[in-house]
């Protein structure tokens, strides 16, 4: 067909109608996949940001709960030994790098004792005007007012009541440095993520732009009002959620409240980055439309084949989208399981623990031995469940790569010795010989997270004592091997069956003879221990003979520099 004949064919009314119909059909097919794909991209961006916000919120909440627990424990120590109050608050300040100042305040807001880096501005504090003081006097612990100091940076006041038999007459007040706490919610280096935290008034208190004067407010943005003021979760999908930040960049934002402090956490990302796939598919849709028009003009005779093919592609595309959404939902459920377990289980279990503790401590004289035994058994079971939840949270952080190490140069033998003290009574009750073969001279310093490594040593000692019969022995040793500090925990226990040794570090795995000896146990301890040691740049190995005992070895790099994981 020559060009003249072709144009003559195109001028026919029926062909024109056919061209218009094919064009309309092509546009329809384009929109059919383009619109749901763009929406799917927005949902994926929201889910990714919400997951990051949830992880950051979970990590921050865990740290805040740990801070609150430490202050509450100090309050209990003061209650028990009021004549040692100054030493107790000094020790609390020394053992917690996040704490700047510690003070004891009476019911009128007058300081009775203090320790820390109090400045002239701190001397002018009016505790009587702080809401946290009255919450504490009413019996509630809280993260109260935010203070801004040019020398120490922003700080949050933790106020915990000091309970006495005749009521609450004093409050323990601790300044928590928010700049150090900000390291817990640092965004990933990949991409241009920003994470910041605001108080109830929308002022930024943790983040890259948090100022000492507390003047950086986000309350003008509707998404901040929704989360900080109304206490709602913002998933970034509302038309009011995005905003233009101080750098003139339009950002995709999600936010969620942090109930323990009445703070709010926000994760923002440039829309051009968060919704990049959406822009790509839009250009792809335009390219498809142009190519479709060219295809129709060049090969009109195959229009019916093109229509059928596009229809099939459209159906397949919708099926793929549905399957993709199902996979995303399954992945979301899997990722959120640990977080849900923590928020839904740990809070009521902590309340049960607190209630049982009060019953045991306050009413011990009024209980029969049988009643007190039941309460103690309930307290132990509750502690075991809390421990299991905490282990699952640690596993989740390990798998997501969110374990944060607070490295400190220490002498490892001192840490071993202090840890073994906790097991002396248990060993003595079962007539198990518990010995630390301390080296004659100090092993060179190792740079570790003391609490994490203490947890590893506790796990190995606990397993050794648990699976060693009465009258047996548990020995701990510390040496230097091949330029590494090597710690060994050796027992004369039941050993590990040869056929099950390759699985000993798997999650939830417990050897058959271990299950027979002690039915309870999560099977997570060695998995967590191995990952923590490897995070420090070391290794965890073992040797074992069934029926004769097991020796676990772990190594740590010598020196005061951060290890390479």
Helices and strands as residue ranges (DSSP letters): H 3-10, H 13-80, G 82-84, H 85-95, E 99-106, E 111-116, G 122-124, G 127-129, H 131-137, E 142-149, E 153-164, E 167-177, H 178-181, G 182-185, E 194-198, E 204-206, H 222-224, I 225-229, E 243-244, E 250-258, E 263-270, H 271-274, H 276-298, G 300-302, H 303-341, I 342-346, H 347-362, G 364-366, H 369-400, E 408-410, H 412-421, H 424-429, E 433-437, E 446-448, H 450-466, E 473-481, E 484-491, G 498-503, H 512-517, H 525-535, E 540-545, E 549-557
